[in-house]
Amino acid sequence: MNWDDTRIFLALTRTPSLRASARSLGVDQATVGRRLNALEAELGSKLFLRARDGYLL
C-alpha cells in the first residue's frame, strides 16, 4: 500500500462514486478503479461493497 492508494481509499469513503472521487483527486476515473482493484488484490480482501448507489464500506 502506498500513499496514493490511501488517498483513493479515503476519497471513496467520502464520496462513494468513482467519478466524484477521481474528480476530487484530479485523476481519471479509470485510474481510481484500477488502483482500488490493485489495493484489494494486494490486501486479499474486498474493501467496499459495490452498490448501484456507489461504493459502501
Phi and psi in radians as a Rosetta constraint file:
Dihedral C 1 N 2 CA 2 C 2 CIRCULARHARMONIC -2.160 0.35
Dihedral N 2 CA 2 C 2 N 3 CIRCULARHARMONIC 3.120 0.35
Dihedral C 2 N 3 CA 3 C 3 CIRCULARHARMONIC -1.052 0.35
Dihedral N 3 CA 3 C 3 N 4 CIRCULARHARMONIC -0.716 0.35
Dihedral C 3 N 4 CA 4 C 4 CIRCULARHARMONIC -1.091 0.35
Dihedral N 4 CA 4 C 4 N 5 CIRCULARHARMONIC -0.681 0.35
Dihedral C 4 N 5 CA 5 C 5 CIRCULARHARMONIC -1.096 0.35
Dihedral N 5 CA 5 C 5 N 6 CIRCULARHARMONIC -0.718 0.35
Dihedral C 5 N 6 CA 6 C 6 CIRCULARHARMONIC -1.111 0.35
Dihedral N 6 CA 6 C 6 N 7 CIRCULARHARMONIC -0.752 0.35
Dihedral C 6 N 7 CA 7 C 7 CIRCULARHARMONIC -1.079 0.35
Dihedral N 7 CA 7 C 7 N 8 CIRCULARHARMONIC -0.717 0.35
Dihedral C 7 N 8 CA 8 C 8 CIRCULARHARMONIC -1.150 0.35
Dihedral N 8 CA 8 C 8 N 9 CIRCULARHARMONIC -0.779 0.35
Dihedral C 8 N 9 CA 9 C 9 CIRCULARHARMONIC -1.019 0.35
Dihedral N 9 CA 9 C 9 N 10 CIRCULARHARMONIC -0.840 0.35
Dihedral C 9 N 10 CA 10 C 10 CIRCULARHARMONIC -1.124 0.35
Dihedral N 10 CA 10 C 10 N 11 CIRCULARHARMONIC -0.685 0.35
Dihedral C 10 N 11 CA 11 C 11 CIRCULARHARMONIC -1.089 0.35
Dihedral N 11 CA 11 C 11 N 12 CIRCULARHARMONIC -0.694 0.35
Dihedral C 11 N 12 CA 12 C 12 CIRCULARHARMONIC -1.217 0.35
Dihedral N 12 CA 12 C 12 N 13 CIRCULARHARMONIC -0.473 0.35
Dihedral C 12 N 13 CA 13 C 13 CIRCULARHARMONIC -1.299 0.35
Dihedral N 13 CA 13 C 13 N 14 CIRCULARHARMONIC -0.461 0.35
Dihedral C 13 N 14 CA 14 C 14 CIRCULARHARMONIC -1.533 0.35
Dihedral N 14 CA 14 C 14 N 15 CIRCULARHARMONIC -0.720 0.35
Dihedral C 14 N 15 CA 15 C 15 CIRCULARHARMONIC -2.253 0.35
Dihedral N 15 CA 15 C 15 N 16 CIRCULARHARMONIC 1.715 0.35
Dihedral C 15 N 16 CA 16 C 16 CIRCULARHARMONIC -1.307 0.35
Dihedral N 16 CA 16 C 16 N 17 CIRCULARHARMONIC 0.623 0.35
Dihedral C 16 N 17 CA 17 C 17 CIRCULARHARMONIC -2.311 0.35
Dihedral N 17 CA 17 C 17 N 18 CIRCULARHARMONIC 2.590 0.35
Dihedral C 17 N 18 CA 18 C 18 CIRCULARHARMONIC -1.069 0.35
Dihedral N 18 CA 18 C 18 N 19 CIRCULARHARMONIC -0.741 0.35
Dihedral C 18 N 19 CA 19 C 19 CIRCULARHARMONIC -1.090 0.35
Dihedral N 19 CA 19 C 19 N 20 CIRCULARHARMONIC -0.862 0.35
Dihedral C 19 N 20 CA 20 C 20 CIRCULARHARMONIC -1.155 0.35
Dihedral N 20 CA 20 C 20 N 21 CIRCULARHARMONIC -0.678 0.35
Dihedral C 20 N 21 CA 21 C 21 CIRCULARHARMONIC -1.137 0.35
Dihedral N 21 CA 21 C 21 N 22 CIRCULARHARMONIC -0.763 0.35
Dihedral C 21 N 22 CA 22 C 22 CIRCULARHARMONIC -1.090 0.35
Dihedral N 22 CA 22 C 22 N 23 CIRCULARHARMONIC -0.747 0.35
Dihedral C 22 N 23 CA 23 C 23 CIRCULARHARMONIC -1.079 0.35
Dihedral N 23 CA 23 C 23 N 24 CIRCULARHARMONIC -0.746 0.35
Dihedral C 23 N 24 CA 24 C 24 CIRCULARHARMONIC -1.165 0.35
Dihedral N 24 CA 24 C 24 N 25 CIRCULARHARMONIC -0.469 0.35
Dihedral C 24 N 25 CA 25 C 25 CIRCULARHARMONIC -1.627 0.35
Dihedral N 25 CA 25 C 25 N 26 CIRCULARHARMONIC -0.215 0.35
Dihedral C 25 N 26 CA 26 C 26 CIRCULARHARMONIC 1.295 0.35
Dihedral N 26 CA 26 C 26 N 27 CIRCULARHARMONIC 0.568 0.35
Dihedral C 26 N 27 CA 27 C 27 CIRCULARHARMONIC -2.231 0.35
Dihedral N 27 CA 27 C 27 N 28 CIRCULARHARMONIC 3.011 0.35
Dihedral C 27 N 28 CA 28 C 28 CIRCULARHARMONIC -1.317 0.35
Dihedral N 28 CA 28 C 28 N 29 CIRCULARHARMONIC 2.576 0.35
Dihedral C 28 N 29 CA 29 C 29 CIRCULARHARMONIC -1.009 0.35
Dihedral N 29 CA 29 C 29 N 30 CIRCULARHARMONIC -0.693 0.35
Dihedral C 29 N 30 CA 30 C 30 CIRCULARHARMONIC -1.109 0.35
Dihedral N 30 CA 30 C 30 N 31 CIRCULARHARMONIC -0.594 0.35
Dihedral C 30 N 31 CA 31 C 31 CIRCULARHARMONIC -1.117 0.35
Dihedral N 31 CA 31 C 31 N 32 CIRCULARHARMONIC -0.753 0.35
Dihedral C 31 N 32 CA 32 C 32 CIRCULARHARMONIC -1.087 0.35
Dihedral N 32 CA 32 C 32 N 33 CIRCULARHARMONIC -0.789 0.35
Dihedral C 32 N 33 CA 33 C 33 CIRCULARHARMONIC -1.080 0.35
Dihedral N 33 CA 33 C 33 N 34 CIRCULARHARMONIC -0.776 0.35
Dihedral C 33 N 34 CA 34 C 34 CIRCULARHARMONIC -1.118 0.35
Dihedral N 34 CA 34 C 34 N 35 CIRCULARHARMONIC -0.775 0.35
Dihedral C 34 N 35 CA 35 C 35 CIRCULARHARMONIC -1.180 0.35
Dihedral N 35 CA 35 C 35 N 36 CIRCULARHARMONIC -0.647 0.35
Dihedral C 35 N 36 CA 36 C 36 CIRCULARHARMONIC -1.127 0.35
Dihedral N 36 CA 36 C 36 N 37 CIRCULARHARMONIC -0.784 0.35
Dihedral C 36 N 37 CA 37 C 37 CIRCULARHARMONIC -1.069 0.35
Dihedral N 37 CA 37 C 37 N 38 CIRCULARHARMONIC -0.714 0.35
Dihedral C 37 N 38 CA 38 C 38 CIRCULARHARMONIC -1.157 0.35
Dihedral N 38 CA 38 C 38 N 39 CIRCULARHARMONIC -0.708 0.35
Dihedral C 38 N 39 CA 39 C 39 CIRCULARHARMONIC -1.123 0.35
Dihedral N 39 CA 39 C 39 N 40 CIRCULARHARMONIC -0.779 0.35
Dihedral C 39 N 40 CA 40 C 40 CIRCULARHARMONIC -1.101 0.35
Dihedral N 40 CA 40 C 40 N 41 CIRCULARHARMONIC -0.676 0.35
Dihedral C 40 N 41 CA 41 C 41 CIRCULARHARMONIC -1.146 0.35
Dihedral N 41 CA 41 C 41 N 42 CIRCULARHARMONIC -0.722 0.35
Dihedral C 41 N 42 CA 42 C 42 CIRCULARHARMONIC -1.101 0.35
Dihedral N 42 CA 42 C 42 N 43 CIRCULARHARMONIC -0.705 0.35
Dihedral C 42 N 43 CA 43 C 43 CIRCULARHARMONIC -1.480 0.35
Dihedral N 43 CA 43 C 43 N 44 CIRCULARHARMONIC -0.268 0.35
Dihedral C 43 N 44 CA 44 C 44 CIRCULARHARMONIC 1.267 0.35
Dihedral N 44 CA 44 C 44 N 45 CIRCULARHARMONIC 0.484 0.35
Dihedral C 44 N 45 CA 45 C 45 CIRCULARHARMONIC -2.735 0.35
Dihedral N 45 CA 45 C 45 N 46 CIRCULARHARMONIC 2.571 0.35
Dihedral C 45 N 46 CA 46 C 46 CIRCULARHARMONIC -1.323 0.35
Dihedral N 46 CA 46 C 46 N 47 CIRCULARHARMONIC 2.312 0.35
Dihedral C 46 N 47 CA 47 C 47 CIRCULARHARMONIC -1.662 0.35
Dihedral N 47 CA 47 C 47 N 48 CIRCULARHARMONIC -0.416 0.35
Dihedral C 47 N 48 CA 48 C 48 CIRCULARHARMONIC -2.303 0.35
Dihedral N 48 CA 48 C 48 N 49 CIRCULARHARMONIC 2.619 0.35
Dihedral C 48 N 49 CA 49 C 49 CIRCULARHARMONIC -1.573 0.35
Dihedral N 49 CA 49 C 49 N 50 CIRCULARHARMONIC 2.142 0.35
Dihedral C 49 N 50 CA 50 C 50 CIRCULARHARMONIC -1.472 0.35
Dihedral N 50 CA 50 C 50 N 51 CIRCULARHARMONIC 2.023 0.35
Dihedral C 50 N 51 CA 51 C 51 CIRCULARHARMONIC -2.121 0.35
Dihedral N 51 CA 51 C 51 N 52 CIRCULARHARMONIC 2.906 0.35
Dihedral C 51 N 52 CA 52 C 52 CIRCULARHARMONIC -1.058 0.35
Dihedral N 52 CA 52 C 52 N 53 CIRCULARHARMONIC -0.546 0.35
Dihedral C 52 N 53 CA 53 C 53 CIRCULARHARMONIC -1.479 0.35
Dihedral N 53 CA 53 C 53 N 54 CIRCULARHARMONIC -0.091 0.35
Dihedral C 53 N 54 CA 54 C 54 CIRCULARHARMONIC 2.362 0.35
Dihedral N 54 CA 54 C 54 N 55 CIRCULARHARMONIC -2.783 0.35
Dihedral C 54 N 55 CA 55 C 55 CIRCULARHARMONIC -1.715 0.35
Dihedral N 55 CA 55 C 55 N 56 CIRCULARHARMONIC 2.222 0.35
Dihedral C 55 N 56 CA 56 C 56 CIRCULARHARMONIC -2.085 0.35
Dihedral N 56 CA 56 C 56 N 57 CIRCULARHARMONIC 2.481 0.35
